């Protein structure tokens, strides 16, 4: 399962269509984006299970639980570093009062990378991404530091996360941009208007985050099971009437997918791979069962008729989403 591979941009990396996302497993009550309690041993088992089932890359960041996610990844890949590619990020800093700020100055990037390497217990990361844009620092300076880290062997490839096309274009002048990571799912399709076509033209791999819309597109999601301090409770899509519309949409997806022996979750992931220019999807898994599920989802390629019916269901969703075009 999960053995299909795609080349990431112009790099030498060939990655599974689904990668293991670690924001949920890095969750803690002290972090502003709390996903609810996560048992650390179960998180380690989930990562190892994903690798065992063919997922060959992990996406993480110092921001996720302020280092907790990277520490868990480090524990999970101990003794099997050669089996997996590690992607991390830099730039999002803890302001000490529950919030964060961006610092993509060269010195800050270098400090963060060294901290990440220590937490991950590795001597290099395979992809380093600028986490968000920092208006205070020219991106040429930030991405130039990424190139220096590549030259020193601490980083293999560089990429960007949540950057606009003009910023991606400027970063390219400092060095190759292997990947662009963006929010992309059936409910959020803004990148189809600019980022996706630009990346296709410039051979930049596109990686989606929020691939299942923070769980909304998963068959088994239940809003009532969220812990009281879960950050999703404040998201409008998790409140009515949007939540009820989305869950009816997921029920429709489930009906379409079941005809092929699959779930709505599988279909939401497979739909991403059908979009021209998409390379891979980040999907979070917090248990071994979920890890096995995301690996299996990567192997399904739906027929054109199935994808057409998905588009028809999206058109009837009546949410404020960005359409293709």
N, C-alpha and C positions, 0 to 999 in steps of 0.2 A: 504493500500500500504506500501511497505518497511518494512514488519513485520518479515521477516525471520531473524533468529538470528544464529550466530556461536560463539562457545566458543573461546576466545582469548588465545591461548597457553594453559598453565597449570593454568591460573588464574580462578577466579570465575566470570569474566566478560563475558557476552553474548551480542555480538554487532551486529547491523544491517550490512548487507553485504556492504552497502555504508555508508561512514561517510562524514560529512560536512567539506570540506577544506576551510581554511580561509586566505591563502596567498593572493588571489586576492582582497578580501574585505578589507584587511589591507593595501592595496596599497596607496602610496602617492608619490608625486613628489620628496620628500626628500629621498626616499628609493631607493636603487640601482636596485631593481627588480620591477620596476614600471609597473603595469598592466593597467594603465590608471585611470581616475577619478572614484571614488566610492562614492556614496551618503551614508552617515552613517545610516540614517534612513531606507533606502532600504536594507542595509546590515543586520540590526537588523531584519527586516521583513523576509528576506530570511532565516535566521537561525531559526526563530520561525516557519516558514512554513515547513522547513525540519523536525523539531521535530514533528510538527502536523501530518506529513505524514509518520511517522514511523522511521525516522533516529534517532538513540539514542546515537550517539557520535559525538563529534566535535574535529577536529585536529587543533591545533594552535601552536604558538611559539612566544617568545619575539622578535625574529628576524623579524617577519612579520609586516612591517611598524614600526619597533622599538617600539612595544608595542601597536600600534593602533588596531591590530586584536584582541588581548586579551581584550582590553577595550570594543570593540564592542561585543565580546562574553559575557563579564560580563554583559553588558546592556541587551543582548538578553535573557539570562537565569535567569535574576532576577525574583524571585518568582516561578521559576520552576526548580531549581537546581536538584531536585530528579528525574526529567524526562529525564536527559541527563548525559552521561559520558563525562568528559573533559580530553582530552589528550594534553599535551604541551611538550615543549622541553627545553633544556638549553645548553649553551656553546658558542653560536655565539654572539660576542660582536661588538659594534659599535666603529670603530676606529676614529670617529669624522671628517673624511674627505671624506665620501661617501662610504667607504669600510667596511670590517669587518675582524675579526680575531677570532680564537678559544681559549677559556680558560675554560678547564674542571677541574681546580683545585677545591678541595673540598670547599674552601671558596667561590669561584665564583659561584659554583652550588647552594650553600645554599642562597646566595644573590639573585640569579636569581629566585629561587623558591619563595622566600618571595615576590619579586616584582611581579611575575606572580599571586600569590594568591591575592595580593591587586588589581591588574588590573581586574582579573576575579571575584572579590568580592565573594570568596569562601574560605573555610578553608582547602580544600584539592584538589588535582588533582588525577584523577583515573589512569593515566599513565604518567610517566615522562620519556622522552627519551633523551639520549645524542644526540645532533643534528647532529654533525659530529665528526670525530675523531680528537684528539688533540695529536700530536706526542710528545709534551713537557711534558705530564703528563701520567704516566702509567695508562692504563684503569682500572686496579684493584683498584687504588686509587679513580678514578672518580666514578666507579660503586659501590665501597664501600660506598661512601657518599650517593648515591641514596638509598642504603639499610638502612643507618641510618635515612634518611628522612622517609622511610617507617615505621621504628620502632617508630618514633615520631608521626606518623599519618598524616603528611603533604602530603604524597604520598601513594597511595594504591599499585601500581605496577610499575616495572621498565622495560624499553625497550631501544632499540638502533635504531638509524637512520643513514643510509649510512655507516655502518661499514662492514669491510671485515670479512670473515669467521674466520681467525685467531684471530681477535679482539673479535668477538662474543664468540669464544671458551674461550678466556682469561677472558672475563667478567663473564661467567658462574661460574668461580671459586670464584667470589665475591658474587654471589647471583643469583636467578632465573631471566632469561631473558624471559619476557612474550611475547615480540613482537620485530620484526625486520622490520623497515620501509625502503623501497627502491623504486627507480624509476623503474616502470614496466608498459609497455603498448605494444600494437601490434608493435610499431616501435622500442622499446628498451627492449630486452629480455635477457640481460646479466646475470641476476640473476638465470636463468634456469640452468646455468653451475655449480653453486656452492652454492649460498645462499639458493635457494629454496630447493634443496635436503638436505642440512645440517639442515635447520629448520624443514623439515618434520621429519628427524631422531630424532631431539632433542625436538620435540613438542613445537616449538616456532611459534607463530602466525606471519604470513607475511602480511604486509599492504603495498599496493602500493600507491606511490605518482606519480604525472604526469600521472594519469590513462588515461587521454584523450590527452596526449602529448601537454600540454599547450593549449588545445583547437583545435588542428589540426584535431583530430578524431571526432569532433562534426559536425553534419550535417550542422548547420547554420553558421559555422565559415567563416569569410570573412577577409582576410588579409588587404584589403583596408580600413577596418573600424577601424584598430588599430590607436591609437593616436600616434603622431610623436615620443614621448619619451617612448613608450612602449618597454620594454626590448626585446620582442620577435622579433622586427624588425632586431636585430643583430644576430639572430639564423640562421645558415645555412639552416635548414629545412623550414624556412619561406621565403627563397629566392629561385629563380629559378636556376636549374630545379627541385630541390627536392620538392618544394611546389606544383608544378603542378602534379608531380607523386603522391604525397600523396593525393591530392584532387581527382585525378582519382580513387585512391584506396578507398577513402571514398565513392565515388559515387558507386563503386562496392559493398561495404558493405551495402550501403543504399538499393541497389537492392535486395540483399540477405535478409536483415532484413524485408523489406516491405512485403515479402511473408508471414511473420508471424505477420504482423500488427505492426512492430516495426521500430525503426530508426537505423541509423548507430551508433549513440551515444549509444543507448541501447545495440547494439551488441558488441561494443568495450568494454563496461563494463562487459557484460555477459561473454565474452570470458575470461576475467581475472578469473572469478569465476570457470571456467571449468578447470583451471590449478591446478594440484594436489599440495596441500600444501598452496595454497592461502587462506587467511582468509577473507580479506576485502579490499575495495578500497576507497581511498580518492578522492572525486570529488568536485571541487570548484563550488559554485553557488553564483551569484551576484544579483539575483532577485528571487522573489517568484515563478515565472514561472520555472526558472531553478531548484529551490529547489524541486518543485513538480516533475519535470522530473527525477532528479537523484533518488528520492525515488521510483518512479515507475520502473525505470530500474533495481532495485535490485530484483524485483520479477520474472524476466524472466529467464528460464533455457532453452536455445536452444537445439534442437535435434542434435544428433551426425552428421547428414548429413550437417546441417547448419555450425557446427564448422569445418567440413572437408573442406567446400567451403571457409571458412575464411582463413584456412591455405593455400589453393591453391592461394587465392588472395594475401596473404603475400608473397608467393614464387615468384610471378610475379612482386613484387613491385620494385625490383632492387635498393634497398637502402642499405647502409652499416649498417645492423642491425645484432644483434647476434641471430643466429638460435637456436632452441631447440637442446639439446644434451650435 
